Amino acid sequence: MRIPIQNVTPECGHAEVCGWVHEVRDLGGLAFMLIRDRTGIIQVTIPKKKVPEAVLAALKAVSRESVVRVTGPVKAIDKAPGGRELVPESIEIISLAETPLPLDVSEKVLAEMDTRLDARFLDVRRPRVAAVFEVRSAACFAINQYFHENGFTNITTPKIVAAATEGGTELFPIAYFDKEAFLNQSPQLYKQMMMAAGCERVYEIGPIFRAEEHNTTKHLNEATSIDIEVSFADHLEVMRILEDLIVRIYEYVNKTCSTQLANLEITDFAVPKAPFPRLPYAEAIEIAKKKIDEPIKYGDDISPAAERAIGAEMGGHYFIVDWPSEIRPYYAMQYEDDPSICKAFDMMHPRMELSSGAQREHRYDILVNQIRRKGLNPESFEFYLKPFRYGMPPHAGWGLGADRLVMTMLGLSNVREAVLFPRDMHRLVP
């Protein structure tokens, strides 16, 4: 019976392991084969004069990254990976890999990002790359666990829609029988509608689509968003939920992913401390003005250079709060005493924006007026506006980018490293 490599010890006595041939070294009378599975690597030591002829034939025929089954006794040896080796009684080649390989899984020869993504099935065999997605899986588990512990209902909203979330042209049109349709930019309108349904606390983890012509290390055209909406809550309450969630994710990864962090050579994994600082937008602009050599004024959006400058000043996760109403979506609630400012926020990592949210405007007449002031037609949002006429509670929420969260948590240089099969302007396959 096959044993995961991490569980193979000298105490096993005799073991069967299955995996990929990571490396083969032939030193004449002695050969070594490293076998890898998702749990680790084991050394197979082949003394040629002491093993069956079938083992020697398999050794001669096998290629790197072939899938094999190896059986034999396990012995303790200090210099081998994990302090043990397997001396084969049999080596079965289950699936022979072609040569040459599209990329070097052992990482002796580095590959460019495009090469890696073209052969992603091979790329993810590398322990360092697999570690990213194991950490991402752990983060998703922590997210679901946190929401269920805190009374949230998991929902699934449509990804094919008839209207844009916020208007604009950054939409992917699709053929939908005889109708005009688009891929959804956000679950925003639907999660707000669920507040009228009385669900009170909802969350969704799902894809969003933006037809933005960006070709940067932090933008994708298909991304994964973590969204919540909470009834009878203001922006301050959902900001508290967000920072608590971020701390929980980091704590869980720190607790359960020590092997993966080691594979990523991360030795100083720091768990953020809540509460995160709240930085008013007006103050953020002033910081940027002093630190970057580009024009920036109140009312501008915050550029990537400004984000980095402000992040360097703040040093950790933080919120930018109290944004000008004119540059935030129509559904953000404005302050009663100063409608030029709204109850919106962005949650930032020092490198980039991770999340955007707000308390929403739940009063029908005011919401319709805000839609009009953005130059949009309320009739295009009738399906969304209708619930506001039949008892809509105050509510607030946010969306958090899962890909950027993993990217910043692990110090990755490109968001594509945090996504199995990324979609950008130039990549539609695999």
Summary of the structure (lengths in Angstrom):
residues: 430
radius of gyration: 26.7
end to end distance: 34.3
largest distance: 88.1
contacts: 1336
relative contact order: 0.11
helix: 34%
strand: 28%
